[in-house]
Amino acid sequence: MDAFRQGFGQPAKLTDALRSALLLIPLTDSDRLLTSTFGGLNWVCAFTSEQEYARYALARGEQGGPCRFHTGTAVRLLLN
C-alpha cells in the first residue's frame, strides 16, 4: 500500500480488483452490518475470507460459534 500511495503500481487495476472482490460482511444479531469505530468514524467490517473474519473475531475476544455474514462484491458495498 505504501508503494501505491507513492504513485507506484497500477492504480486502475487495483481499483478494479477491489470493486470485483467477493467479501464477507458480518451481520449483527439484529441483521445489521457489523461496524467498528476507528479514528472517530464507524467503518463497515468486510473480509476477503472466513479465516480473516475468524482472526478478527478472535482478536476481539469473541469465542467460537456460528458467525453470520452476507456475501457480496465490494462495488455493492461502496455504492450503498
Secondary structure, 3 states (H helix, E strand, C coil): CHHHHCCCCCHHHHHHHHHHCEEEEEECCCCCECEEEECCEEEECCECCHHHHHHHHHHCCCCCCCCCEEEEEHHHHHHC
